[in-house]
């Protein structure tokens, strides 16, 4: 976007040197509305450096005429086939009621419309926006802006006072860490295969997906391949648990980024075994709190698995949607 202005605010794209200010804005907003911080300079820099993301065209910054940062917006649309476009906007509470949120939302909406042509011609294209359930301001804003709740997600956690049970593995299965610089491609393939029954899953061309994930992975300072756990049946990956030792919200909390079991090995107890193994490894590292995100009405019953493993719902997030172009839904909506 080009720099524009009105009598109150100047609008321009975010520059790389602005990222620390944007993180301060995001964290000031989240602290004021939900009571915790959720971003870091490192994570936002990594995210916005992902292949295919263009800060010049897909970010907006709003500041006062005397240079005070007031709001920001971003649109994430790097994943083919470009049918789910993600938008996020944020305005500091002191600037509420001045129309700035509506201006940023209008920019997000137009940015999404400008990208609709990237999707297959017959496909439905939706703008998606997520917010914590307890952020009353954001929920009311999105509803007034014409979005509807599409899906709810939980952050679930476990607080371990004692060492978790030893995993009980199906016959023929062993658990080990990924071999770095050898097995990444196989792990990404396994992740895609395990998530094909996840609500909203859309298959992305593998090479583009792999390139983006490796770019994100190689830029993370907390990446530890010893925390990428594989359940192996001979030379086949039967399940995965891909974890990180910290989160932006809580540096003392481990995070299960991806947990999946491939179709041929489901309903054999492997998911629970992966959970117990993962929690045990964190426990032995001195990490007692572990979290993950999950679809509240998971098609595969993931929430029940996590509860069985000792986790509890800590927080709910709402995903809102607005149809940019109607058509055929390409994402997974149900499974047999």
N, C-alpha and C positions, 0 to 999 in steps of 0.2 A: 504494500500500500504506500501511497505518497503521504507526506506530512500534510495534515489539515488542521484547522483550528476553528473554534467558535469563541464567543466572548468570555468563556470560562476555562476551556481546556484546549491543549494542543495534543493532537493525535499523530503518532508515527510508529513505524515498526520498532520492535525491540532490537537493540544491538547487543553484541556479546558482552560488552562492558557493563550493560545494564543488569545482567543476571543477578548479581548480589542484591541490587535494589528490588528486583522482582521477588526474590526469595524472602526478603524482609517484608514485602507487602503481603505475600501469600501467608506467611507465618503470623503477621499481625492480624490479618483477617481471621484465620482459623483460631488463633488464641482468643480473639474477641467473641467469636460465634460458637465455638465448640470446646474451647478450653485446652487445646494442645497444638503444638507445631507439627507440620507434616512435610516440610521440604528442606532441602539443603542445596547449597551452591553446587556441590559435586553432582548430585543426582539430577538437578535440572539441566546442568551443562551437558551431562551425558545424554539425557533424553532429547534435548534440542539439537544435539550433534548427530542424531541418528540419520542414516542414509535416507534421502528422500524428503527430509523436513527442511522447509525453507523459512527461516525467520523473517525474511524480507516481506514475504507474501502471506504468512500464516500466523503472525503475531501482531498485536496492537498494544501500544502503551499510551496511557492518558496522563498528562501532567498539567499542573496549573501553569498559568503564564509566568509565575515566578519560580518554576522548576520543581515543584513538589509533586512526587508521584502519587497519583490518586487511584488509578485502576489499570487493569491489564486484561488482555484476552488472548486466547490461542486456539488454533484449530489443528487437529491431528488427523491427517488423511494420507498416510504413507503406505497403507496395507492394501494391496490388490485383493479383491476386485473393486475396492473403493465404494462399498455399499453401506458401510458404517463409518460415519464421520464423527469425530469426537470434538466437542467444543467445551471450553472452560473460560469463564469470566470472573473477575474479582474486583470489587470496589471497596476501598477502606470505609468503615462505618461513618467517619466524619464527613464523607461526601455523599452519603445516601440522601435521597430526596431531591437531587439536583438533575435527574435525568441521565446521569452518566451510565448507569447500568443498562438502561434501554439503548443507549447509543452503542455500547460495546456489544450487546446482544444483537443489534441490527447488523453490526459488522460481522459477527460470527455467522449469522444466518446468511448474509450475502456471500461470505467466503465459501460456505458450504454449497450454495447454489452455483457459484463459479466452478466448483469441482465436480458437479453432478455428471458432466460429460465424460469423466474418467471411468464411470461405471458402465457395465454392459447395458445396452439399450433397453432390454426388457426388465431390468432389475429395479426393485424398490430401493431407494436411497434414503437413509434416515440420519438426522443429526441427533447425537446422543450426548447427554450431559449428566454427570453424576455429582451427588452431594450427600454429605452425612444426613441421616434422618433427623438428627437433633438440630441441624442448622435451619431454624424456622424461616429466617429471612430468605435464604436461597431457595427453599422449597416453595414458598409463596411466590417468589419472583418468577420461577420457572413455570408454575401453574398459570400465573397471569399472562406470561409470554406465549402461551399456547402449547406448552409441552404437556405430555401425559406420562404418568409412571409406567414404564415398560417392564422393569425388573427390580427386584430387591436383592441386595447382597449383604452378607455378614462378614465382619472380621471376627474370627474365633481365636481364642487363646487357651493355653494351658499354663498353669503355675505349678511347677513340680517341687513338692516337698521331699519326695523320695524318688529313688531311681525307678524309671518305668519298667514294665515287664520285658523280659527277653522276647524277641519276636519268634512266633511260631510259624515256620515257613512251610508252604506246600511242598510236597515231595519233588525233589529235583531242582529246587530253586536255591540259589545262593545270593547273598547281598554283598556288594562291594562298592567302592567309590569309582567314579569314572576315571579312565586313563586319559590325562590331558594331552592335547595335540594329536590324539588318535581317534577318539570316539565321539567327538562333538557332533559330527554329521548324523551318526546313528542315533544319538540322543535327541536331536531335533526331530528326526523322522519319528521316533518313538513318542515324543511329546505330541506331535500332530495326530498320530494314530490314536493316542489315548484320549485326545480331546475332541474327536470327531462327533462324540455324543454329547458334547457340552452345548447348552442352549446358546444360539447365536453364532456357533462356529461356522466360519467360511474358509474354505481351503485357499490358501495363498500360494502362488508359485514358490516352489521350495527354495530356489537359489536366492531370490529377493528376501525371503523370510530368514534364511540362514545368514545372509550377509548382515542384515539389520541386527539380529540377535547377537552375532559375534562382535559387532561393533559396540553394542551396549555392554556386553560381557567384558570385553577387553578394556573398556574404559572404567569399569567399577573397581574401586580400590579395595573393596571388601570381598571380592570374588575369591573363593577357595574351592578348587576342584575336589578336595576331600569331602566337601559337603554336598556333592552331587552324587546321590546314591542310586545304584542300578540294581534291580532284581533280575538276575540272569538265569535263563533256562538253557543250559548249554551255551551256544554262541548267540542266542536271541535275547533281546531285551524284553522282559515281561512287564516291568513296571519301573517307574522313576520317582524320585523325590529330590528335587533340585532346590537347594537351600542357600541362604545367606546368613552370616552371623550377626548382622545388625539391621536396624531400620532407621529411617530419618526421624520417625516419631519417638523412638526409644532405642538408644544405642545398646541397651542391655537386653533387648529382646531379639531372639533368633526368628528367622522368617522362612516359611516353606513357600517358595515362589510357585512351584509346580509339583503337584502330586497326581500321578495317573497310573492306571493299570490298563494294559491293552486287552482288547475283547477276549481273546482265547484264554486268558488267565483270570478272568473275573469270577466272583462268587466262590473263591477258594481260600479266602482269608488273607490274600496277599496285600491288599490295601492296609489292613490293620497291622500286618507285620511290618510294612514300610513305615507306618506311623510310629510304632514302638521302637524300631531301629533308629529312626530320625530323632525322636525325643531322647533316646539313650545316648546318642552321640552328642547332642547338645548338653545333656546333663553332665557327661564326663568332661566337657569343656568348661563347666562352671556356669553355663547358661541355663537358668531355671524357668524362664518365660519364653514361650514360643507362640507365634501367631501365623495366621494365614487368612486369605480371602476366599469366599465360596458363594456360589449362587444359592440364595435362600431356599429356592425350590428346585434344586439340582435334579436334572433328569436321571442321573445315575445314583441318587441317594447319598451324595457325598456328605451332607450335613449329618446324617445318621451315623456314618462311619466316624466322623470326627468326634461326635458326642460319645460314641462307644470307646474311643481312644482317650477320653478324659477331657476333651476341650469343651468350652462353653462360649456362648455368644457374648461378645464384648461390645459390639457396636453394629448398627445397621446403616447401610448406604442405599440411597435410591437412585436408580438410573432412569432418567426422563428421555423421551424421544419426541421428535417432530419430523413428520414425513416431508422430505424435500421433493421427492418424485415418487409417485405410486408405481407399483409394478409387481413383479414376481419376487417373493422373499427367497433369497439365496441361502440364508443362514439356517442352521439346524433349529427346528422348533419342537420336534418330538422324536422319540426313538421307539423301536419295536419292543 
